[in-house]
């Protein structure tokens, strides 16, 4: 079962890479006599990681088991970007074994020291049960800045009313802080999120409460190009083992 999930995820990642690479690139100057050729307008980047538990806003989407994840992103010099990200999961027959996220947006400075990121994200489950469409879309926006040695980010994501969300909308507000420890490869990270809607941890755990908090405290370190991470993840409300219970999540990955 795990092998089939990884094979399915690998297929999705490959198709996603071809889809992003198929984005038309601006024509580059072909004049061989022009010695001053600037950097390419399109930058391609990607990442691959293994996590001990796929936690989405505090809720496990892999039933507490490890997950293989990865994505690819095309960024334009203007600040516009588009990409795809995928993970194997275990969230019920309707969702299947793979999640594929497609996104596009713009990020850049609003003024000195203040950056913005705005876009839309589509959550797709390509091998879910027939007739059980659970795909949904979600616009998002965030502001980020630096407060002394701390990088701070405030974010909001709002999924409008959709049948796939039970005919309801879902609001997610978040705060993320990160600070590097001088003279070490360690970066400390903290996260706090609030959900109002059908994706709230307590509601997914089986209660009637459609609001709730999630949080995490952890650290990452990059050694020889490999990023290692460890975080304590928790949620407010009823704790269901392998779903909304507090846990420690480890990760290892690299970017390219």
N, C-alpha and C positions, 0 to 999 in steps of 0.2 A: 504493500500500500504506500509506504513512504517512498519507495523507488518510483512508483508511477506518478506520485505528486511532483517529485523532483524532475522527472522527465517532462511532465506537462509544463512545469515552470520554465524549464530550459527552452521549450518550444516557444512559449509566450515571450521570453526575453529576446530570443532570436528574431521573432517577427517584429517586436517593438523596435529593435535596433535597426532593422531594415526600413521600418516606417519612418523613423526619425531621420535616417540617412537619406531618405528619399526627398526630404524637404529641399526645394530648389535653392542653390547657393548663388549669391551674386557673382556675376562675371568678374574675374580678376584681370588686372591690367596685363596685356600680353606683349607689351613693348619690351623687347629684350634689352634695349638700350637704356631703359629707365632703371637706374641703380637704386632709387629710393622707393622700394616696394614696402608698403605698410603691412601691418599684421592682418590676417584674414578677418573678414567681417563676421564669420560664423565660427564659434568655438564649440567643439564637441567634447563632452565629458561623460564619465560614467562611474558607477560604483557597484561593488558586489560585497555582500556580507552574510554571515551566518549568525543568527541570534538564538539564544536558548529558549525564548518564548516571544511570539509576535504579539506585542501589546499595543493596541490602538486606543489612545486616550484612556489608558488604564485597564482596558478590557482585553483579555486574551482572545485572539482570533485563530490560534493554533492549538487550542485545548491544552495549553501548558507545555506543548512540545516544541522542539527546535524548528526553525524555519530558515529557508534559503531565500535571500532577497537580492534584488539588483535593479538598476535602472540606467537610462541614458538620457542625456539632455543636450539640446542645441540652443546656444545663447547667441544672440545678435549683438553687435556693438552698440545698437540703439537702446538696449536694455530689454528688448522683447525676447522671450524664450518659449520653448515647448519641449515636452519630454514624456517619458513613460517609465513606470516603476512597477515591479511585480513581486509577489511573495506567494509561497504555498501557504495554505491555511486549513483549518478544520473547524468550520463554523456551521455545519449542517448541510444536508443534501441540497438545499436550494442554492447555496453558494458554491458548491463544488469544491475543488481542491486548489484553485488558483484565484488570486485577486490581481487585476491589472488596472493600474491607475494611469489615466491620460490627463495631462495638464498643459496649460498655456497661460502666459501672463507677461507682466512687465515689472522690472525692478530697477531702482536707481535712486539717486539723491534728490530729495525735495529741497534741501538747503544744506549748508555745511554742517556735518555732524548728525544729520537725520535722513535716513533712507526709508523708502517705501517698497512694498511688494504687493501687487494686486493681480489676481488671476481667477481662473476657474478650474476645478478638478472634477473628473468623471471617474467614479468607482465602477469598474466592470468585473463581472464574474463569468468568464466565457464558457466554463464547463459546468455551470450550475444545472440543476434539474430542469428538464423541458417544461415550459409553462410557468416556471417559478422565477420570473425575472425580478431580480433584486437590485439591479443597477440603479445608481442615483448620481446626481451632480450637485456640486457645492461651490459657490463663489467664495473667495477668501481675500483678506487684506491684512497687512501687518506693517508696523512701524518699528524700526530698530535704531539704536543709538549706542554710544559708549559713555558710561558714567565712571570716569577714572579708569581703573583696571577691569571694570565689569562691562561686558557686552549685554545689552538688554533688548528684549523684543516683546512687543505687545501684538497679539494676533486675534482675529475674529474670522470665523467661518460660519456661513449661514446657508443651509440647504432648504430651499423653499418647499412648500407642500408638494408631496409626490406620493403616488400610490405605493411606491416601493418603500416608503417610510410610514406606511399606514395612514396616508392622507394627511400627515402632519408635517410641520417644518421642524428643523433642528438648528439650534444656535450653540456655537462653541466659542468660548473666550479663553485666551491663554496668555500666560506670562512665562518667559524663559530668560534665565540668567546664566552667564558663563564667564569664568575668570581663570586665566592661566596662573599657575604657581611659578613665580620667578625661579630661574635656574633649574627647572625641572621640565620634563615633557608632559606633565599632568595638567589637565584642564578640568576644573570643577563645574558641574552643571546642576541647575535646579529648574523644575518645571511645576506650574500649577495651572490646572484647567478647570473650567466650569461648563457643564452641558445642561441645556434646557431643551428637552425634546425626547423623541423615542430612542436616541442613541445614548441616553444617560446610563451610567453603570448600574444603578439600582434597578432601573426598569428592565434592562437586559438580564439582570439577576432574578427577575420574576416578581418584583414588587410593583406597586402602582405609581411609584415616585418617578416622575420624568425629569427630575433635576438632580444634580450631584457633582461632586468634585473628584478630580484625579490629580495625582502628584507624583513626582519622582525626584530623587537625589542621587547623584552619581559622579563619575569621573571618566575621562577618556585619556588615552595616551597614544602617541604615534611613534613607533619604533621601526626604523628601516622601511618606512612607507606603509607599514601595517598599523591600522588603528584598532586598539583594544578598548573595550568599554565595560563598565560595571555600574548598575543602577538599582536602587531600591524603588519599586513601583507600588503604589497603593491607590485605593479608591475609597470613597465615602459610601456608607450604607452596607447592605447585606453582602457578606463575603461568600462567594461560591467557589469551591476548589476548582482550579484550572480555568476560571473565568474572570472573577472579580476579586479574588483574594490577593493580599499583599504578597509580593515575591521579589526575588533578586534576579535581574536579567543581565546576562553576559552577552557580549558581542565581539566579533572579530571581522574585519573587512579591510578593503583597500579601494582607493579611487584612482581613476586614470583619465 
